[in-house]
Amino acid sequence: MKALYRISCILFSLVASASSFAAHGANHEAAKDSLSEAESRRMAQLVKRETQQAWNAYRKFAWGHDALKPLSKTAHDWYGTSLLMTPVDALDTLLLMGLKKEAKEAQELIATRLNFDQDIRIQNFEITIRLLGGLISAYQMTDDARLLHLAEDLGQRLLPVFESPTGLPYTHVNLKTGKATGTLSNPAETGTLILEFGMLSKLTGKPIYFEKAKRALVATYERRSAIGLVGATINVETGAWTQSDSHIGGGIDSYYEYLNKCWRLFGDTDCKTMWESSIKSVNQYLGDEVRGEFWYGHADMNTGKRTANQYGALDAFMPALLVLGGDLERAQRLQESGAKMWRLNGIEPEAIDYQTMQISAAAYPLRPEIIESAYYLFRATGDSRYRKMGQEFFRDFMRHCKAKQGYAALKDVRSKTQEDAMESFVFAETFKYYYLLFAPQSTLDFDKVTFNTEAHPFRVTH
């Protein structure tokens, strides 16, 4: 009987030890997949240091110009003359990071040197999200009236783009003459204006900006197909679609983003209705299940028939948007798909075929979208594995993109060959989202701001 008792004790001890070992293993795995607060603070400081160094490279080799070319250590201007793209895009990031000296010099450069009275034909969409958005957010953070004056001057010069028969904006305008051109556009360019123009209306008390941008957004939505999708290319004078490919990637992406964020920022119920209707169609016809993974692909806007199994770096904004829309399950699954895409080559390509997991566009222009989504998911769930994911991405980003001066885009993620380009959005978005992911949540009150598609934060107004 005693022998039987001893055997029982031994068995109990073995089971307990096994359970303890399993629990320890599970805890160890959980620890590997998460990031402590101390580690997060160190990562935030690392991101801040790298941002400062990249800014100093711009300061040294491209001061007063639109952007730095980091390999040749020369300057680049979009239109042959500077619109201070990098300083305007970077200013709110420098302020958020507490880089006071750098922020002050950027602010003074903008306030004293930025001039929109130039005979140049500019792209309305890019200038709106980068410059108009950057000036508005910087004004809200500094109360520097000079920045609001510049924003209003720019807004006035952009208004002629809306004078088409349909209200859909032309793609380009001459800043001096007001001549608008460019009839073939896309939903992103026609529908990604309402946050910036709407904020300009709020800050100046002039409704025209919001009214013009909302008319364009509604005109885009009203031209959706019978199954609720939009196409890739539209004629702004006739309102006819010239390309029926539908997707969530570049050329369409931020149209969906602004439907949701217009409701979030302004409390506009029309935008809420358009968003809720649109996301149903997107999920029904563009959502795709492959190998138990969730992706968004391409489909014909009229039939819903799958046309391509393509997903890429620009599509990776979608988990963040799904978080705003309250769809955490899809957001988390899609982020895992994006992480898989990143890990194929240790940094994400511009596009892949998710059915074969083969690269279809191999460049990496320093895009921020997958980091943006990690930040939104961390804010929504509190799960530090998204910080761990961000740590992995940032280490890869440093390893492959850091140049002797600044950061360089990659021509090909397979060879890691660098390209002589550092677009301003690396400051506006990429560094900012990395920093916000790791920094204390008190750094920015997420619930009181809405980021435009260039990551410029606007204060909620309703």
N, C-alpha and C positions, 0 to 999 in steps of 0.2 A: 504493500500500500504506500509506504514511504517512497519506494522507488518510482511508483507511478506519479506521486506528488512532485518528486524532483523533476521527472520528465516534463510534466505539465508546466512547471516553473520555467524550465529551460525553453520550452516552446513559446511560452508567453513572452519571455525575454527576447527571443529571436524576432517574434512578430513586432514587438515594441520597437526593437532596434531598426527593423526594416521600415516601419512606419516613420520613425524619426529620421532615418536616412532619406526616405522619399520626400518628407516634408522639407528637410534641409535642401534637397535637390531642387524642389519646386521653388523654394525661397531664393536659391542661388540663381535659377533661371529667370525668376521675376526681377532680381537685382540686375542681371545682365541686360534685361530688356527695358530698364528704366534708368533715370538719371536723378541723382540726389540734388537737393537744393544747393548744396555747396558746389557740386560739379556744374550745375546750371549757371551759378553766379560766375564761375571761372570761364565758362563758355561765353557768357555775355561780355565779359571783359576782353576775351580773345576777339570776338566779333568787332567790338568797339575799337580795339587796337588796329585790326586789319582795315577797318573803314577809315580810320585816321591816316594810316599809311597810304591808302589808295587816294584819299583826298589830297595829301601832301604831294603825291606824284602829279596829280592834276594841277595843283597849285604851282609846282615847279616848272612843268613843261607845257601847260596848255591854259594858263590863267587868262581869263577873259574870252575864251573860246567855248564852243559848244561841248567839246569832248576831247579826251586824251586818247592818242593812239599809243598804247603802252609799250609796244615792241620797238617802234622807231623813235619813241619819245618826242613825238610831234603832235600838233593840234589838228583837230578836224572841225569844220563848220558845215552844218547841213546845207546851207543855201549860199555859201561863199562869203557870208557875213554872219557875225555871231548873234545869236539870240540867248546866249548864256544858259544853254540847256542844262548842263551839269550843275551849276550853282543853284538854279531854281529847283531842279529835281531833288537836289541833295539837302536843301536848307532845313526842311522839317525833320529829316533824319538826324542831322547834326544836332538840332535842338533836342530831340528825344533822347539822344545819347549823352547829352550834357557836354558836348564838345563846344564850349562857349566861344573860345577864340576863333575856331573855324567857322562857327555859325555867324559870328559877328562880321567877319570879313566877307563871307558870302552875302550876307544881308546888305552890307554897304555897297558891294560891287553891283548887286542887282538894282538897288535903289538909285544909284548914281549913274550907272552905265547902260542899263537895259533900255533899248529904244525900238519901238515897234513901227515907227514912221519910216519904213524902208520899202523900196520898190522891189519886193521879192514875192514870188508865188509859193505859198506854203500849204502844207497838208493840214486841213482843218482838224481832223481827228487827233493826230499826234500832238499838234500844238495845243489843242484843248486839254487833253489829259495830262500832258507834261507841264506846260507853262501856265495855262489858266488855272488848272488844278493846284499846281505848286504854289502859285502866288496867293491863292485863296487860303490854303492851309497855313502858309507862312504868316499871312496877315492875322489869321485867327490865333496863332501861337505867339505873335510878337506885338500885336496892336499897332504895327507900323503903318500909318495911313498911306505912306508912299507905295506900299505893296498893293493896297486895294486900288489906288489910283491907276497903277500899271495894269491890274487885272481888268478894270473897267475899260481902259483904253484898248486893251486887246479884245475884250468882248465886243466892243463897238465895231472893231475892224473885221471881226469874224461874222457878224450878223448877215452880210450879203449872201453867205452860202445857203441860207434858207429860202431865198427868193426863186425857188423852182415852182413849176405848175402844181406839183404834188405836195410841196412842203418838205419833201425829202431833201437833205442838204447836198449841194455839190461837194465834191471832194477837196477842191483847192480854191484859194482866194488870194488875190494880191493885197498885201497889207496896206499899201499906199493908195492904190486906185479903187479897191473894192471890187474888182472884176472877178467874178466867180466862174470856175471852170471845172470840168470833170463830171461827166454824166453817169458813168458806170461806177457803182458803189457796192456796198455790202451792208448787211444788218449791223455789224459792229460799228461801221462809220456813220450810219444813219441813226443808230439807236444808243450811242454811248456819249451823250452830250448833256443829258438832263441833270446830272449831279452838279457839274461845273456851272452850267448856265443857270440852273435853279438856285445855286448858292449865290451867284452874282446878283440875281434878283433879290434874294433875301437881304444881302448886305448893302445893296444900293437903293432898295425900295422901288426898283424899276421892273415891272412884271414882264416886259417884252422878252427878256432872255429865257425865262422859264417857259413862257407861252410858245416861243418858236421851237425850243428843244422838245417840249412835250408833243407838239403837233407832229414833229418828225418821228418821235418814238411811236405814237399812235398810228401814224401812216404806215410805218414798218409792220406793226402788229396786224393792222387791217388787211395787209396783203399776204398774210399767212395762207397756206393751202387749206383745203377742206379737212385735212387730218391734223391741222394745227402746227405745221412746220414751216420754217422759212428757208429760202434757198441761199446760194452762195453769192450771187451777183444780181443787182437790180439796177434798172435805168431810172434815175431820179426824175427825169422829165416825163416819162410815160407811166412809170410805176410798174412796168413789166419785168418779170424775172428773166434774166438771160442765162442763168445757170441754176439748175434745180437741185444740185447736190446739197444735202442738209447734214449738219454735224454740230459739234460744240466747240470746234477748234478755231484757229485764227480766222478772222473775217466774220465770225458769228458770235464767238464766245461772250464778249462783254455786253452784247445786246441783252442776253438773258440775265447777266449780272445786274444790269441797270434797271430791269423790270422789278427785281426784288429790292434793290437798294433805294430806288425812288420811293417805294413804300416805307422802307426803314427810315430814310432820312427826312422825308417830307410828310409822311402819313397820307400819301396820295392813294386813295382807294381804287382809282382806275388802274394804277400800276399793280396793285395787289391782285386785282381780278385778272389782268393780263399775265402776270407771273403764274398764278395758280393754274390757269388754262394751259399755258405754254409748257410748264414742267411736266404735266401729265403726258403731253404728246412726245416730249423729249424722252421720257422714261419708257413709253410704250414702243416707240419706233427706233430710237437710237441706242437704248440700253441693250447690252448683249452679255450673255452668260457663256463663258468658255472655260473648260477645265475646272468648273466650280468657282471661277474668278468673275468679277463684274467689271465691264468696260463700257465705254460709249463708242460706237462706230459711226459710219456714214450711211445715209439712206436717201432715196429719192423723195423730195418734199411732197410729191403728189400721190405716190403709191405706197410709200413706206418701205419699199423693197431695198434690202441691203445692197449698197454699192461699193463699200470698202470696209475693211477691218483695220482702220487706222486710228491710232491714239498717239498723242505726243505731249511735248512739254507745255504747250499752250492749253491743251485740254485739262492739264493737271490743276487748273484753278477750280475745277468743278466740285471737289470735295468741300472746299470752303463755302461755295455757294449752296451746296446741299445742307451744310450746317446751318446757314442762315434760314434756309427753308424748313428746318426742323426734321430733316431726313438723315438722322445720324447713321442708321444702318447702311444705307447706300454710300454715304460719305466715307465711312470707315473701310468698307470693302473696296471702294475705288482708290482710296489712298494706298491700300496694300498693292493694288495693281500698279499704281504709279511707282511705288518703291521697287517692285519687281523690274519694271522698265529701267529704273535708275541702276539697279545692281547688275544688269546685263553686262555693262562695261565700266562700272564704277563711277558713272556719271550719266545723266540722262541724254539721249539723243533728241533731235527735234521731232522725230516721228518713227513709229514702228508699226508693223503689221502684227497685231496682238494674237492673231490666229497662229502664225508661224513663229512669232517672237523674233522676226528678222527686222533689221533697221531699214527704213525707207528714206530717211533723211538724217544724216549723221552729225550735223553741226550741233554745237551747244553755245548759244550767244549770251550765256550768263543768266538764264531765265530764272524767275523767282517763284513761279506758280506752285510748285510742289511744296516749297517752304511755307508759302502763304497758307496752304491747306493744312500743313502740320500745325501751324500756329492756331488756326481756327479750331481744329480738332482738340488741341490741348486745352484751349479756352473752354470748349464745350464739355469736355469729359474729365478734365483734370488728370488724365492718364499720362504719366511721364514717359511712357514709351514713345510718344510723339516727340518729346525732347531728345530722347535717345536716337530716334530716327534722324532728327535735325543735326545732332552731333555727327552722325555718320556722314550725312550729306555735306556738312561744312568742312569736315576733314578732307573729303574727296575734292570739294571745291577748291580748297587751299592747295592741295597736292597737285592738281592738274591745271589750275587756272592762274595761280599767282605768278606774276612776272616780276622782273627786277624793278619795274615801276608800275604799280597798279595791278590790275587783274585783266587777263586777256581771254577773249572768247576762244572756243575751240573749233577748228575747221572740221575735225572728225573725232568723235569720242572713242573710236577704236584705236587710232594712232596717237591720240592726245596732242596732235599738232595744234599749236596756238595760232591765233589770228590777231592781226594788229587792230583790235577794236575793243573798246570798253564803253558801251552805251551808258547814257545817263541813268537808265533805270536800275543799274547795279546799285546806285546810291538810293534812289527813290524806293526801290522795292526789295532787291535781293538782300542787301545788308540790313535793311530795316526789319524785314520779317524774321531773319535769323536772330537779330538782337531781341526783338519782342518775344520770340519763342523762349529764349533763355532768361531774359531779365525778369525781375519781380513783377507780378501782375499789376502792382500799383504804378508802374512806369507809365501806363496809358489806360484810361478807363474805357475798356472795349465797348461797353454798353452805351457809352455816350458819344461815340464817334462812328462814322461810316467812311470806310476807305473807298476812294475812287479806284478805277482800274489801274492806276499808276501808284497806288498805295499812299496817296495823299489823304490824311484824315480830315474829315469835315465834321463839325459838331452837329449832333442831332438837333433839329429845330422844332419838332412838334411835341 
